[in-house]
Amino acid sequence: SGDLEGMCQQILNDDLHVLTFLDIGMHPKAGQIASLRLAPVQCMTWGHPVTSGLPTVDYFLSSDLMEPENGEAHYSEQLVRLPGIGIAYAKPTIPELTKTRADFGLRSDAVVYLSCQSLFKYLPQYDFVFAAIAQQVPQAQFAFLAHFSPAVTDKFRQRLQRAFAAVGLNSEDYCVMVPRQGPTSYLQLNLLSDIFLDTFAWSGGNTTLEAIACNLPVVTCPGEFMRGRHAAGILKALGIPEAIAANPEEYVAIAVKLGLNAVWRQEIVQRITQGHDQLYDDPSCVKALEAFYQQVVQAGV
């Protein structure tokens, strides 16, 4: 309704056993509501994968495959490690391919590296990786998605120009800012690409799961916190640890190998295809969540 007091009163009237916030951090009203004690047990999950810091939120529902060993230290909430990737993610419906690379400004003969996160996820200290890949894969072309703000896109374009110029290359020969796409067209962009490059420190969740559904090999380098480990957890679930880099230099090496070695790339594609059933629609985390809810309600904590 937009009426904060009315929404809170409705939650109280519902007399919940458990109140779970799918996201705290993106929407101000969610943070305001979460700061109140409206249910005896209050949880959050990783729609925004950062601790709330609120004493009124008791549990953070996470993914066991995405959390580091010391994950408990990163939350004011008590960490709950649900099995697998922590969610029963429905396998995306992949459209029939009706577009060509030319529709996205991409060359037909390029090795296309798709990197499609919101541009604010790209930290300047990692700009060099794209130029480092291009140095070793001359046919490389990097597809990024433009930001809603042209000014943000221009800033990122300028950063890429500096990174490529530092190694004697022209970023305009390698980098394409693809306009923002609708859902079907976006999935077709995935289908037309060769390799998916994850971002450092703040990983792709939905984007990685969609890329995998399009059988796109993913390269990632997990960060310190859960928010930088989504793609790594997904690759673990698929049984493809060799695409998980330990550092930026290894990330470049994996991306280059995938770009130059078409046979190895196809092997990874085949393993991704075979792993779909163990990744999507996994009921184990749902059963674990049900057991958790029953436990905390019965215990009264």
KEDOVO-99719 format. One record per residue (C-alpha): chain; x, y, z. Coordinates in nm, 4 decimals. Example, Ala and Ser with C-alpha at 12.3 -4.5 7.8 and 13.67 -1.06 7.14 Angstrom:
BEGIN
<pt><chain>A</chain><u>1.2300</u><v>-0.4500</v><w>0.7800</w></pt>
<pt><chain>A</chain><u>1.3670</u><v>-0.1060</v><w>0.7140</w></pt>
***
This chain:
BEGIN
<pt><chain>A</chain><u>0.0000</u><v>0.0000</v><w>0.0000</w></pt>
<pt><chain>A</chain><u>0.2941</u><v>0.2342</v><w>0.0609</w></pt>
<pt><chain>A</chain><u>0.1518</u><v>0.3139</v><w>0.4060</w></pt>
<pt><chain>A</chain><u>0.4310</u><v>0.2028</v><w>0.6383</w></pt>
<pt><chain>A</chain><u>0.2251</u><v>0.2054</v><w>0.9571</w></pt>
<pt><chain>A</chain><u>-0.0612</u><v>0.0229</v><w>0.7848</w></pt>
<pt><chain>A</chain><u>0.1706</u><v>-0.2466</v><w>0.6483</w></pt>
<pt><chain>A</chain><u>0.3266</u><v>-0.3036</v><w>0.9896</w></pt>
<pt><chain>A</chain><u>-0.0167</u><v>-0.3259</v><w>1.1528</w></pt>
<pt><chain>A</chain><u>-0.1265</u><v>-0.5817</v><w>0.8917</w></pt>
<pt><chain>A</chain><u>0.1790</u><v>-0.7962</v><w>0.9691</w></pt>
<pt><chain>A</chain><u>0.0979</u><v>-0.7782</v><w>1.3402</w></pt>
<pt><chain>A</chain><u>-0.2657</u><v>-0.8691</v><w>1.2702</w></pt>
<pt><chain>A</chain><u>-0.1488</u><v>-1.1752</v><w>1.0738</w></pt>
<pt><chain>A</chain><u>0.0132</u><v>-1.3044</v><w>1.3957</w></pt>
<pt><chain>A</chain><u>0.3009</u><v>-1.4770</v><w>1.2145</w></pt>
<pt><chain>A</chain><u>0.5243</u><v>-1.7474</v><w>1.3583</w></pt>
<pt><chain>A</chain><u>0.8099</u><v>-1.6448</v><w>1.1268</w></pt>
<pt><chain>A</chain><u>0.8630</u><v>-1.3293</v><w>0.9218</w></pt>
<pt><chain>A</chain><u>1.1192</u><v>-1.3695</v><w>0.6431</w></pt>
<pt><chain>A</chain><u>1.2505</u><v>-1.0793</v><w>0.4376</w></pt>
<pt><chain>A</chain><u>1.3687</u><v>-1.1831</v><w>0.0922</w></pt>
<pt><chain>A</chain><u>1.5629</u><v>-0.8566</v><w>0.0714</w></pt>
<pt><chain>A</chain><u>1.6859</u><v>-0.5976</v><w>0.3185</w></pt>
<pt><chain>A</chain><u>1.9014</u><v>-0.3240</v><w>0.1717</w></pt>
<pt><chain>A</chain><u>1.7562</u><v>-0.2496</v><w>-0.1705</w></pt>
<pt><chain>A</chain><u>1.4247</u><v>-0.0995</v><w>-0.0585</w></pt>
<pt><chain>A</chain><u>1.4151</u><v>0.1488</v><w>0.2341</w></pt>
<pt><chain>A</chain><u>1.0730</u><v>0.0380</v><w>0.3599</w></pt>
<pt><chain>A</chain><u>1.1954</u><v>-0.3218</v><w>0.4009</w></pt>
<pt><chain>A</chain><u>1.4712</u><v>-0.1946</v><w>0.6284</w></pt>
<pt><chain>A</chain><u>1.2246</u><v>0.0107</v><w>0.8305</w></pt>
<pt><chain>A</chain><u>0.9887</u><v>-0.2840</v><w>0.8769</w></pt>
<pt><chain>A</chain><u>1.2762</u><v>-0.5204</v><w>0.9613</w></pt>
<pt><chain>A</chain><u>1.3936</u><v>-0.2853</v><w>1.2355</w></pt>
<pt><chain>A</chain><u>1.0698</u><v>-0.3616</v><w>1.4247</w></pt>
<pt><chain>A</chain><u>0.9881</u><v>-0.6832</v><w>1.6079</w></pt>
<pt><chain>A</chain><u>0.6703</u><v>-0.7868</v><w>1.4238</w></pt>
<pt><chain>A</chain><u>0.7099</u><v>-1.1656</v><w>1.4624</w></pt>
<pt><chain>A</chain><u>0.8777</u><v>-1.3837</v><w>1.7267</w></pt>
<pt><chain>A</chain><u>1.1269</u><v>-1.5174</v><w>1.4670</w></pt>
<pt><chain>A</chain><u>1.2584</u><v>-1.2861</v><w>1.1942</w></pt>
<pt><chain>A</chain><u>1.4831</u><v>-1.3969</v><w>0.9088</w></pt>
<pt><chain>A</chain><u>1.6333</u><v>-1.2544</v><w>0.5936</w></pt>
<pt><chain>A</chain><u>1.7831</u><v>-1.4104</v><w>0.2864</w></pt>
<pt><chain>A</chain><u>2.0125</u><v>-1.3064</v><w>0.0064</w></pt>
<pt><chain>A</chain><u>1.7958</u><v>-1.0957</v><w>-0.2232</w></pt>
<pt><chain>A</chain><u>2.0550</u><v>-0.8483</v><w>-0.1005</w></pt>
<pt><chain>A</chain><u>2.3477</u><v>-1.0648</v><w>0.0138</w></pt>
<pt><chain>A</chain><u>2.4724</u><v>-0.8505</v><w>0.3017</w></pt>
<pt><chain>A</chain><u>2.3978</u><v>-0.8660</v><w>0.6741</w></pt>
<pt><chain>A</chain><u>2.1217</u><v>-0.6313</v><w>0.7897</w></pt>
<pt><chain>A</chain><u>2.3106</u><v>-0.5350</v><w>1.1053</w></pt>
<pt><chain>A</chain><u>1.9738</u><v>-0.5208</v><w>1.2822</w></pt>
<pt><chain>A</chain><u>1.9233</u><v>-0.6727</v><w>1.6293</w></pt>
<pt><chain>A</chain><u>1.5637</u><v>-0.7522</v><w>1.5260</w></pt>
<pt><chain>A</chain><u>1.6692</u><v>-0.9953</v><w>1.2499</w></pt>
<pt><chain>A</chain><u>1.7589</u><v>-1.3323</v><w>1.4000</w></pt>
<pt><chain>A</chain><u>1.8721</u><v>-1.5527</v><w>1.1088</w></pt>
<pt><chain>A</chain><u>2.0351</u><v>-1.5137</v><w>0.7666</w></pt>
<pt><chain>A</chain><u>1.9252</u><v>-1.7914</v><w>0.5282</w></pt>
<pt><chain>A</chain><u>2.2153</u><v>-1.8633</v><w>0.2954</w></pt>
<pt><chain>A</chain><u>2.3714</u><v>-2.1218</v><w>0.0652</w></pt>
<pt><chain>A</chain><u>2.6225</u><v>-2.3719</v><w>0.1992</w></pt>
<pt><chain>A</chain><u>2.8076</u><v>-2.3815</v><w>-0.1349</w></pt>
<pt><chain>A</chain><u>2.8406</u><v>-2.0029</v><w>-0.1469</w></pt>
<pt><chain>A</chain><u>2.9578</u><v>-1.9352</v><w>0.2076</w></pt>
<pt><chain>A</chain><u>3.3270</u><v>-1.9331</v><w>0.3031</w></pt>
<pt><chain>A</chain><u>3.4384</u><v>-2.1393</v><w>0.6015</w></pt>
<pt><chain>A</chain><u>3.4256</u><v>-1.8350</v><w>0.8319</w></pt>
<pt><chain>A</chain><u>3.0921</u><v>-1.7120</v><w>0.6964</w></pt>
<pt><chain>A</chain><u>2.9387</u><v>-1.6931</v><w>1.0445</w></pt>
<pt><chain>A</chain><u>3.1687</u><v>-1.3999</v><w>1.1236</w></pt>
<pt><chain>A</chain><u>3.0146</u><v>-1.1886</v><w>0.8453</w></pt>
<pt><chain>A</chain><u>2.6638</u><v>-1.1558</v><w>0.9892</w></pt>
<pt><chain>A</chain><u>2.4986</u><v>-0.9985</v><w>1.2906</w></pt>
<pt><chain>A</chain><u>2.2309</u><v>-1.2654</v><w>1.2333</w></pt>
<pt><chain>A</chain><u>2.2826</u><v>-1.6359</v><w>1.3031</w></pt>
<pt><chain>A</chain><u>2.3888</u><v>-1.7948</v><w>0.9730</w></pt>
<pt><chain>A</chain><u>2.1773</u><v>-2.0809</v><w>0.8375</w></pt>
<pt><chain>A</chain><u>2.3555</u><v>-2.2787</v><w>0.5644</w></pt>
<pt><chain>A</chain><u>2.0872</u><v>-2.4338</v><w>0.3448</w></pt>
<pt><chain>A</chain><u>2.2171</u><v>-2.7182</v><w>0.1237</w></pt>
<pt><chain>A</chain><u>2.3348</u><v>-2.6642</v><w>-0.2332</w></pt>
<pt><chain>A</chain><u>2.2821</u><v>-2.3151</v><w>-0.3713</w></pt>
<pt><chain>A</chain><u>2.0151</u><v>-2.2589</v><w>-0.1057</w></pt>
<pt><chain>A</chain><u>1.7209</u><v>-2.2060</v><w>-0.3426</w></pt>
<pt><chain>A</chain><u>1.5092</u><v>-2.4286</v><w>-0.5675</w></pt>
<pt><chain>A</chain><u>1.5746</u><v>-2.2208</v><w>-0.8773</w></pt>
<pt><chain>A</chain><u>1.3438</u><v>-2.3034</v><w>-1.1670</w></pt>
<pt><chain>A</chain><u>1.5292</u><v>-2.3767</v><w>-1.4877</w></pt>
<pt><chain>A</chain><u>1.4796</u><v>-2.0807</v><w>-1.7236</w></pt>
<pt><chain>A</chain><u>1.2865</u><v>-2.1392</v><w>-2.0448</w></pt>
<pt><chain>A</chain><u>1.5333</u><v>-2.0739</v><w>-2.3242</w></pt>
<pt><chain>A</chain><u>1.3894</u><v>-1.9119</v><w>-2.6394</w></pt>
<pt><chain>A</chain><u>1.4504</u><v>-2.0237</v><w>-2.9927</w></pt>
<pt><chain>A</chain><u>1.7442</u><v>-1.8363</v><w>-3.1420</w></pt>
<pt><chain>A</chain><u>1.6091</u><v>-1.5797</v><w>-3.3873</w></pt>
<pt><chain>A</chain><u>1.8771</u><v>-1.3096</v><w>-3.3639</w></pt>
<pt><chain>A</chain><u>2.2350</u><v>-1.2926</v><w>-3.4875</w></pt>
<pt><chain>A</chain><u>2.5460</u><v>-1.1437</v><w>-3.3366</w></pt>
<pt><chain>A</chain><u>2.5115</u><v>-0.8481</v><w>-3.5718</w></pt>
<pt><chain>A</chain><u>2.1907</u><v>-0.7528</v><w>-3.3876</w></pt>
<pt><chain>A</chain><u>2.4057</u><v>-0.6868</v><w>-3.0801</w></pt>
<pt><chain>A</chain><u>2.6979</u><v>-0.5221</v><w>-3.2606</w></pt>
<pt><chain>A</chain><u>2.9147</u><v>-0.8336</v><w>-3.2311</w></pt>
<pt><chain>A</chain><u>3.1355</u><v>-0.9933</v><w>-3.4974</w></pt>
<pt><chain>A</chain><u>3.0459</u><v>-1.3343</v><w>-3.6336</w></pt>
<pt><chain>A</chain><u>3.4091</u><v>-1.4512</v><w>-3.6107</w></pt>
<pt><chain>A</chain><u>3.4770</u><v>-1.3205</v><w>-3.2579</w></pt>
<pt><chain>A</chain><u>3.5310</u><v>-1.5157</v><w>-2.9375</w></pt>
<pt><chain>A</chain><u>3.2556</u><v>-1.3376</v><w>-2.7442</w></pt>
<pt><chain>A</chain><u>3.3041</u><v>-1.2918</v><w>-2.3705</w></pt>
<pt><chain>A</chain><u>2.9744</u><v>-1.1846</v><w>-2.2123</w></pt>
<pt><chain>A</chain><u>3.0054</u><v>-0.9810</v><w>-1.8931</w></pt>
<pt><chain>A</chain><u>2.6616</u><v>-0.8494</v><w>-1.8170</w></pt>
<pt><chain>A</chain><u>2.6497</u><v>-0.7243</v><w>-1.4584</w></pt>
<pt><chain>A</chain><u>2.5281</u><v>-0.3791</v><w>-1.3594</w></pt>
<pt><chain>A</chain><u>2.8255</u><v>-0.1526</v><w>-1.4206</w></pt>
<pt><chain>A</chain><u>2.8523</u><v>-0.0503</v><w>-1.0547</w></pt>
<pt><chain>A</chain><u>2.9683</u><v>-0.4065</v><w>-0.9789</w></pt>
<pt><chain>A</chain><u>3.2917</u><v>-0.3539</v><w>-1.1764</w></pt>
<pt><chain>A</chain><u>3.5734</u><v>-0.2356</v><w>-0.9497</w></pt>
<pt><chain>A</chain><u>3.8481</u><v>-0.0327</v><w>-1.1213</w></pt>
<pt><chain>A</chain><u>4.1318</u><v>-0.2481</v><w>-0.9839</w></pt>
<pt><chain>A</chain><u>4.0071</u><v>-0.5370</v><w>-1.2015</w></pt>
<pt><chain>A</chain><u>3.9710</u><v>-0.3466</v><w>-1.5311</w></pt>
<pt><chain>A</chain><u>4.3068</u><v>-0.4879</v><w>-1.6415</w></pt>
<pt><chain>A</chain><u>4.1685</u><v>-0.8430</v><w>-1.6776</w></pt>
<pt><chain>A</chain><u>3.9812</u><v>-0.7616</v><w>-1.9993</w></pt>
<pt><chain>A</chain><u>4.2897</u><v>-0.6127</v><w>-2.1624</w></pt>
<pt><chain>A</chain><u>4.5014</u><v>-0.9041</v><w>-2.0381</w></pt>
<pt><chain>A</chain><u>4.2634</u><v>-1.1513</v><w>-2.2035</w></pt>
<pt><chain>A</chain><u>4.2594</u><v>-0.9502</v><w>-2.5270</w></pt>
<pt><chain>A</chain><u>4.6407</u><v>-0.9563</v><w>-2.5387</w></pt>
<pt><chain>A</chain><u>4.6284</u><v>-1.3363</v><w>-2.5684</w></pt>
<pt><chain>A</chain><u>4.2997</u><v>-1.3842</v><w>-2.7564</w></pt>
<pt><chain>A</chain><u>4.3201</u><v>-1.1490</v><w>-3.0583</w></pt>
<pt><chain>A</chain><u>3.9679</u><v>-1.2405</v><w>-3.1711</w></pt>
<pt><chain>A</chain><u>3.8189</u><v>-1.1536</v><w>-2.8323</w></pt>
<pt><chain>A</chain><u>3.5155</u><v>-0.9287</v><w>-2.8091</w></pt>
<pt><chain>A</chain><u>3.3699</u><v>-0.8277</v><w>-2.4715</w></pt>
<pt><chain>A</chain><u>2.9957</u><v>-0.7601</v><w>-2.4478</w></pt>
<pt><chain>A</chain><u>2.8836</u><v>-0.5389</v><w>-2.1586</w></pt>
<pt><chain>A</chain><u>2.5354</u><v>-0.4082</v><w>-2.0844</w></pt>
<pt><chain>A</chain><u>2.4971</u><v>-0.0308</v><w>-2.0806</w></pt>
<pt><chain>A</chain><u>2.3746</u><v>0.1307</v><w>-1.7599</w></pt>
<pt><chain>A</chain><u>2.0444</u><v>0.3153</v><w>-1.7288</w></pt>
<pt><chain>A</chain><u>2.2537</u><v>0.6309</v><w>-1.6885</w></pt>
<pt><chain>A</chain><u>2.4609</u><v>0.7253</v><w>-1.9963</w></pt>
<pt><chain>A</chain><u>2.7046</u><v>0.9033</v><w>-1.7643</w></pt>
<pt><chain>A</chain><u>2.7785</u><v>0.5782</v><w>-1.5792</w></pt>
<pt><chain>A</chain><u>2.8307</u><v>0.3951</v><w>-1.9079</w></pt>
<pt><chain>A</chain><u>3.0681</u><v>0.6681</v><w>-2.0287</w></pt>
<pt><chain>A</chain><u>3.2738</u><v>0.6486</v><w>-1.7082</w></pt>
<pt><chain>A</chain><u>3.3107</u><v>0.2729</v><w>-1.7499</w></pt>
<pt><chain>A</chain><u>3.4014</u><v>0.3124</v><w>-2.1173</w></pt>
<pt><chain>A</chain><u>3.6752</u><v>0.5606</v><w>-2.0206</w></pt>
<pt><chain>A</chain><u>3.8148</u><v>0.3145</v><w>-1.7651</w></pt>
<pt><chain>A</chain><u>3.8317</u><v>0.0424</v><w>-2.0296</w></pt>
<pt><chain>A</chain><u>4.0072</u><v>0.2801</v><w>-2.2670</w></pt>
<pt><chain>A</chain><u>4.2774</u><v>0.3434</v><w>-2.0050</w></pt>
<pt><chain>A</chain><u>4.3174</u><v>-0.0266</v><w>-1.9223</w></pt>
<pt><chain>A</chain><u>4.3574</u><v>-0.1294</v><w>-2.2868</w></pt>
<pt><chain>A</chain><u>4.5809</u><v>0.1665</v><w>-2.3708</w></pt>
<pt><chain>A</chain><u>4.8146</u><v>0.0587</v><w>-2.0885</w></pt>
<pt><chain>A</chain><u>4.8991</u><v>-0.2541</v><w>-2.2913</w></pt>
<pt><chain>A</chain><u>4.8987</u><v>-0.0828</v><w>-2.6291</w></pt>
<pt><chain>A</chain><u>4.5470</u><v>-0.1832</v><w>-2.7373</w></pt>
<pt><chain>A</chain><u>4.2404</u><v>0.0154</v><w>-2.8403</w></pt>
<pt><chain>A</chain><u>3.9392</u><v>-0.0798</v><w>-2.6283</w></pt>
<pt><chain>A</chain><u>3.7029</u><v>0.0145</v><w>-2.9107</w></pt>
<pt><chain>A</chain><u>3.8396</u><v>-0.2812</v><w>-3.1089</w></pt>
<pt><chain>A</chain><u>3.7347</u><v>-0.5233</v><w>-2.8353</w></pt>
<pt><chain>A</chain><u>3.4561</u><v>-0.3803</v><w>-2.6169</w></pt>
<pt><chain>A</chain><u>3.0891</u><v>-0.3423</v><w>-2.7070</w></pt>
<pt><chain>A</chain><u>2.8336</u><v>-0.1649</v><w>-2.4867</w></pt>
<pt><chain>A</chain><u>2.5134</u><v>-0.3487</v><w>-2.5691</w></pt>
<pt><chain>A</chain><u>2.1916</u><v>-0.1538</v><w>-2.4998</w></pt>
<pt><chain>A</chain><u>1.9756</u><v>-0.2937</v><w>-2.2217</w></pt>
<pt><chain>A</chain><u>1.7610</u><v>-0.5836</v><w>-2.3406</w></pt>
<pt><chain>A</chain><u>1.4238</u><v>-0.7394</v><w>-2.2702</w></pt>
<pt><chain>A</chain><u>1.4196</u><v>-1.0912</v><w>-2.1178</w></pt>
<pt><chain>A</chain><u>1.3980</u><v>-1.2882</v><w>-2.4440</w></pt>
<pt><chain>A</chain><u>1.6558</u><v>-1.0788</v><w>-2.6258</w></pt>
<pt><chain>A</chain><u>1.8885</u><v>-1.0955</v><w>-2.3250</w></pt>
<pt><chain>A</chain><u>1.8798</u><v>-1.4763</v><w>-2.3254</w></pt>
<pt><chain>A</chain><u>1.9527</u><v>-1.4746</v><w>-2.6980</w></pt>
<pt><chain>A</chain><u>2.2619</u><v>-1.2649</v><w>-2.6254</w></pt>
<pt><chain>A</chain><u>2.3718</u><v>-1.5430</v><w>-2.3896</w></pt>
<pt><chain>A</chain><u>2.3093</u><v>-1.8052</v><w>-2.6580</w></pt>
<pt><chain>A</chain><u>2.5215</u><v>-1.6125</v><w>-2.9072</w></pt>
<pt><chain>A</chain><u>2.8164</u><v>-1.5708</v><w>-2.6676</w></pt>
<pt><chain>A</chain><u>3.1039</u><v>-1.8125</v><w>-2.6062</w></pt>
<pt><chain>A</chain><u>3.2141</u><v>-1.7481</v><w>-2.2468</w></pt>
<pt><chain>A</chain><u>3.0586</u><v>-1.5756</v><w>-1.9429</w></pt>
<pt><chain>A</chain><u>3.2891</u><v>-1.3583</v><w>-1.7293</w></pt>
<pt><chain>A</chain><u>3.1732</u><v>-1.3078</v><w>-1.3710</w></pt>
<pt><chain>A</chain><u>3.2546</u><v>-0.9924</v><w>-1.1745</w></pt>
<pt><chain>A</chain><u>3.5014</u><v>-0.9784</v><w>-0.8858</w></pt>
<pt><chain>A</chain><u>3.3889</u><v>-0.9169</v><w>-0.5250</w></pt>
<pt><chain>A</chain><u>3.0167</u><v>-0.8997</v><w>-0.6175</w></pt>
<pt><chain>A</chain><u>2.9219</u><v>-1.2059</v><w>-0.8183</w></pt>
<pt><chain>A</chain><u>2.6261</u><v>-1.2688</v><w>-1.0477</w></pt>
<pt><chain>A</chain><u>2.3447</u><v>-1.4848</v><w>-0.9115</w></pt>
<pt><chain>A</chain><u>2.0509</u><v>-1.4725</v><w>-1.1552</w></pt>
<pt><chain>A</chain><u>2.2828</u><v>-1.3882</v><w>-1.4424</w></pt>
<pt><chain>A</chain><u>2.5014</u><v>-1.6930</v><w>-1.3776</w></pt>
<pt><chain>A</chain><u>2.2036</u><v>-1.9265</v><w>-1.3464</w></pt>
<pt><chain>A</chain><u>2.0656</u><v>-1.7906</v><w>-1.6738</w></pt>
<pt><chain>A</chain><u>2.4044</u><v>-1.8253</v><w>-1.8462</w></pt>
<pt><chain>A</chain><u>2.4302</u><v>-2.1868</v><w>-1.7302</w></pt>
<pt><chain>A</chain><u>2.0809</u><v>-2.2551</v><w>-1.8656</w></pt>
<pt><chain>A</chain><u>2.2160</u><v>-2.1319</v><w>-2.2013</w></pt>
<pt><chain>A</chain><u>2.5126</u><v>-2.3717</v><w>-2.1587</w></pt>
<pt><chain>A</chain><u>2.7583</u><v>-2.0835</v><w>-2.1405</w></pt>
<pt><chain>A</chain><u>3.0924</u><v>-2.1611</v><w>-1.9676</w></pt>
<pt><chain>A</chain><u>3.1421</u><v>-1.9358</v><w>-1.6640</w></pt>
<pt><chain>A</chain><u>3.4711</u><v>-1.8000</v><w>-1.5270</w></pt>
<pt><chain>A</chain><u>3.4703</u><v>-1.6689</v><w>-1.1711</w></pt>
<pt><chain>A</chain><u>3.7051</u><v>-1.5728</v><w>-0.8885</w></pt>
<pt><chain>A</chain><u>3.5306</u><v>-1.5990</v><w>-0.5492</w></pt>
<pt><chain>A</chain><u>3.5641</u><v>-1.3099</v><w>-0.3069</w></pt>
<pt><chain>A</chain><u>3.5890</u><v>-1.2947</v><w>0.0707</w></pt>
<pt><chain>A</chain><u>3.2152</u><v>-1.2622</v><w>0.1321</w></pt>
<pt><chain>A</chain><u>2.9107</u><v>-1.4595</v><w>0.0178</w></pt>
<pt><chain>A</chain><u>2.8117</u><v>-1.1792</v><w>-0.2204</w></pt>
<pt><chain>A</chain><u>3.1263</u><v>-1.2508</v><w>-0.4210</w></pt>
<pt><chain>A</chain><u>3.0787</u><v>-1.6276</v><w>-0.4308</w></pt>
<pt><chain>A</chain><u>2.7474</u><v>-1.6946</v><w>-0.6103</w></pt>
<pt><chain>A</chain><u>2.8998</u><v>-1.8201</v><w>-0.9364</w></pt>
<pt><chain>A</chain><u>3.1584</u><v>-2.0281</v><w>-0.7484</w></pt>
<pt><chain>A</chain><u>2.8801</u><v>-2.2035</v><w>-0.5573</w></pt>
<pt><chain>A</chain><u>2.6902</u><v>-2.2690</v><w>-0.8793</w></pt>
<pt><chain>A</chain><u>3.0011</u><v>-2.4151</v><w>-1.0464</w></pt>
<pt><chain>A</chain><u>3.0603</u><v>-2.6358</v><w>-0.7415</w></pt>
<pt><chain>A</chain><u>2.7042</u><v>-2.7649</v><w>-0.7706</w></pt>
<pt><chain>A</chain><u>2.7767</u><v>-2.8503</v><w>-1.1340</w></pt>
<pt><chain>A</chain><u>3.1073</u><v>-3.0191</v><w>-1.0487</w></pt>
<pt><chain>A</chain><u>3.3198</u><v>-2.7774</v><w>-1.2556</w></pt>
<pt><chain>A</chain><u>3.5819</u><v>-2.6481</v><w>-1.0087</w></pt>
<pt><chain>A</chain><u>3.8434</u><v>-2.5847</v><w>-1.2799</w></pt>
<pt><chain>A</chain><u>3.6534</u><v>-2.2709</v><w>-1.3869</w></pt>
<pt><chain>A</chain><u>3.6933</u><v>-2.1216</v><w>-1.0370</w></pt>
<pt><chain>A</chain><u>4.0070</u><v>-1.9075</v><w>-1.0150</w></pt>
<pt><chain>A</chain><u>4.2107</u><v>-1.8480</v><w>-0.6999</w></pt>
<pt><chain>A</chain><u>4.3211</u><v>-1.4980</v><w>-0.8070</w></pt>
<pt><chain>A</chain><u>4.2816</u><v>-1.2506</v><w>-1.0956</w></pt>
<pt><chain>A</chain><u>4.5824</u><v>-1.3903</v><w>-1.2825</w></pt>
<pt><chain>A</chain><u>4.4365</u><v>-1.7417</v><w>-1.2791</w></pt>
<pt><chain>A</chain><u>4.0994</u><v>-1.5941</v><w>-1.3850</w></pt>
<pt><chain>A</chain><u>4.2697</u><v>-1.4486</v><w>-1.6937</w></pt>
<pt><chain>A</chain><u>4.4413</u><v>-1.7818</v><w>-1.7645</w></pt>
<pt><chain>A</chain><u>4.1121</u><v>-1.9764</v><w>-1.7494</w></pt>
<pt><chain>A</chain><u>3.9361</u><v>-1.7198</v><w>-1.9693</w></pt>
<pt><chain>A</chain><u>4.2194</u><v>-1.7335</v><w>-2.2230</w></pt>
<pt><chain>A</chain><u>4.2214</u><v>-2.1141</v><w>-2.2307</w></pt>
<pt><chain>A</chain><u>3.8455</u><v>-2.1204</v><w>-2.2895</w></pt>
<pt><chain>A</chain><u>3.8876</u><v>-1.8650</v><w>-2.5667</w></pt>
<pt><chain>A</chain><u>4.1698</u><v>-2.0435</v><w>-2.7477</w></pt>
<pt><chain>A</chain><u>4.0876</u><v>-2.4095</v><w>-2.6831</w></pt>
<pt><chain>A</chain><u>3.7530</u><v>-2.4794</v><w>-2.8515</w></pt>
<pt><chain>A</chain><u>3.7737</u><v>-2.8501</v><w>-2.7653</w></pt>
<pt><chain>A</chain><u>3.8088</u><v>-2.7838</v><w>-2.3912</w></pt>
<pt><chain>A</chain><u>3.5343</u><v>-2.5221</v><w>-2.4105</w></pt>
<pt><chain>A</chain><u>3.3006</u><v>-2.7756</v><w>-2.5682</w></pt>
<pt><chain>A</chain><u>3.3853</u><v>-3.0296</v><w>-2.2963</w></pt>
<pt><chain>A</chain><u>3.2824</u><v>-2.7737</v><w>-2.0329</w></pt>
<pt><chain>A</chain><u>2.9612</u><v>-2.7044</v><w>-2.2272</w></pt>
<pt><chain>A</chain><u>2.8773</u><v>-3.0763</v><w>-2.2277</w></pt>
<pt><chain>A</chain><u>2.9364</u><v>-3.1034</v><w>-1.8522</w></pt>
<pt><chain>A</chain><u>2.7171</u><v>-2.7989</v><w>-1.7929</w></pt>
<pt><chain>A</chain><u>2.4381</u><v>-2.9545</v><w>-1.9968</w></pt>
<pt><chain>A</chain><u>2.4667</u><v>-3.2810</v><w>-1.8061</w></pt>
<pt><chain>A</chain><u>2.4600</u><v>-3.0932</v><w>-1.4727</w></pt>
<pt><chain>A</chain><u>2.1353</u><v>-2.9029</v><w>-1.5250</w></pt>
<pt><chain>A</chain><u>1.9266</u><v>-3.1599</v><w>-1.3394</w></pt>
<pt><chain>A</chain><u>2.1391</u><v>-3.1368</v><w>-1.0252</w></pt>
<pt><chain>A</chain><u>2.1406</u><v>-2.7555</v><w>-1.0259</w></pt>
<pt><chain>A</chain><u>1.7854</u><v>-2.6460</v><w>-1.1039</w></pt>
<pt><chain>A</chain><u>1.4657</u><v>-2.7187</v><w>-0.9050</w></pt>
<pt><chain>A</chain><u>1.6650</u><v>-2.8791</v><w>-0.6221</w></pt>
<pt><chain>A</chain><u>1.4160</u><v>-2.9719</v><w>-0.3457</w></pt>
<pt><chain>A</chain><u>1.6793</u><v>-3.0435</v><w>-0.0773</w></pt>
<pt><chain>A</chain><u>1.7048</u><v>-2.6799</v><w>0.0304</w></pt>
<pt><chain>A</chain><u>1.3248</u><v>-2.6513</v><w>0.0535</w></pt>
<pt><chain>A</chain><u>1.3097</u><v>-2.9523</v><w>0.2860</w></pt>
<pt><chain>A</chain><u>1.5924</u><v>-2.8051</v><w>0.4939</w></pt>
<pt><chain>A</chain><u>1.4144</u><v>-2.4696</v><w>0.5152</w></pt>
<pt><chain>A</chain><u>1.0942</u><v>-2.6415</v><w>0.6268</w></pt>
<pt><chain>A</chain><u>1.2854</u><v>-2.8284</v><w>0.8971</w></pt>
<pt><chain>A</chain><u>1.4514</u><v>-2.5049</v><w>1.0117</w></pt>
<pt><chain>A</chain><u>1.1190</u><v>-2.3212</v><w>1.0394</w></pt>
<pt><chain>A</chain><u>0.9637</u><v>-2.6076</v><w>1.2381</w></pt>
<pt><chain>A</chain><u>1.2647</u><v>-2.6192</v><w>1.4694</w></pt>
<pt><chain>A</chain><u>1.2756</u><v>-2.2503</v><w>1.5558</w></pt>
<pt><chain>A</chain><u>0.8983</u><v>-2.2253</v><w>1.6012</w></pt>
<pt><chain>A</chain><u>0.8880</u><v>-2.5290</v><w>1.8302</w></pt>
<pt><chain>A</chain><u>1.1881</u><v>-2.4008</v><w>2.0266</w></pt>
<pt><chain>A</chain><u>1.0358</u><v>-2.0552</v><w>2.0520</w></pt>
<pt><chain>A</chain><u>1.3597</u><v>-1.8830</v><w>1.9388</w></pt>
***
